[in-house]
Amino acid sequence: MIDAELLKMLCCPETHQELRVAEPALVENLNEKIAAGGLKNRAGQPVKEKIDGGLLRADGKFLYAIRQNIPVMLVDEAIPL
């Protein structure tokens, strides 16, 4: 999904921590919450679109969604875990 070389260059835009690809089980769990209308992003807005994957911050506190093979690297769009 995400090219390994691209992943090496990416970091959290807020803390500059490393990112890793989220496990499929986590992505599936988040998509279930999105479908139920129970997931909000960091800005407090409901997440309405299913995610294709995610990049997990090293501390495990936030996930940056991947949609159509493009990581959404905006701090307010991050999903708190």
C-alpha positions as CSV (number, residue, x, y, z in Angstrom):
1,M,0.0,0.0,0.0
2,I,2.6,2.6,1.1
3,D,6.0,2.4,-0.5
4,A,8.7,1.5,2.0
5,E,10.9,4.4,0.8
6,L,8.0,6.9,1.2
7,L,7.3,5.5,4.7
8,K,10.9,6.2,5.7
9,M,10.5,9.8,4.8
10,L,7.2,10.4,6.5
11,C,6.8,11.4,10.1
12,C,4.1,12.8,12.4
13,P,3.6,16.4,11.3
14,E,3.1,17.4,15.0
15,T,5.7,15.5,16.9
16,H,8.0,14.2,14.2
17,Q,7.7,10.7,15.6
18,E,8.2,7.8,13.2
19,L,5.1,6.2,11.6
20,R,4.4,2.6,10.9
21,V,1.7,0.9,8.9
22,A,-1.4,0.0,11.0
23,E,-2.4,-3.6,11.3
24,P,-5.4,-4.7,9.2
25,A,-7.4,-5.6,12.4
26,L,-7.0,-2.0,13.7
27,V,-8.2,-0.6,10.3
28,E,-11.1,-2.9,10.3
29,N,-12.1,-1.9,13.9
30,L,-11.9,1.8,13.0
31,N,-14.0,1.2,9.8
32,E,-16.7,-0.5,12.0
33,K,-16.7,2.6,14.2
34,I,-16.9,4.9,11.2
35,A,-19.9,2.9,9.8
36,A,-21.6,3.2,13.2
37,G,-21.0,6.9,13.3
38,G,-19.0,6.7,16.5
39,L,-15.5,7.9,15.4
40,K,-14.3,11.5,15.6
41,N,-11.0,13.0,14.4
42,R,-8.7,15.1,16.5
43,A,-10.7,18.2,15.7
44,G,-13.8,16.6,17.1
45,Q,-15.4,16.1,13.7
46,P,-17.1,12.8,12.8
47,V,-15.1,10.6,10.4
48,K,-17.5,9.8,7.7
49,E,-15.4,8.1,5.0
50,K,-14.0,4.6,5.3
51,I,-10.3,4.4,5.5
52,D,-8.2,2.1,3.3
53,G,-5.3,1.9,5.8
54,G,-3.5,4.0,8.3
55,L,-0.1,5.2,9.6
56,L,0.2,4.7,13.3
57,R,2.3,7.2,15.3
58,A,5.2,5.6,17.2
59,D,3.5,6.3,20.6
60,G,0.3,4.7,19.4
61,K,-1.9,7.7,20.2
62,F,-2.9,8.8,16.7
63,L,-3.5,7.2,13.3
64,Y,-3.2,9.1,10.0
65,A,-5.7,7.7,7.6
66,I,-4.8,6.4,4.2
67,R,-7.4,6.9,1.5
68,Q,-6.9,5.9,-2.2
69,N,-3.2,5.2,-1.3
70,I,-2.7,8.7,-0.1
71,P,-1.8,9.3,3.6
72,V,-3.8,12.2,5.1
73,M,-1.1,13.9,7.1
74,L,-3.1,16.7,8.7
75,V,-2.9,17.0,12.5
76,D,-6.6,17.8,12.9
77,E,-7.6,14.9,10.7
78,A,-5.6,12.4,12.8
79,I,-7.7,9.7,14.5
80,P,-7.2,9.5,18.3
81,L,-6.7,5.9,19.5
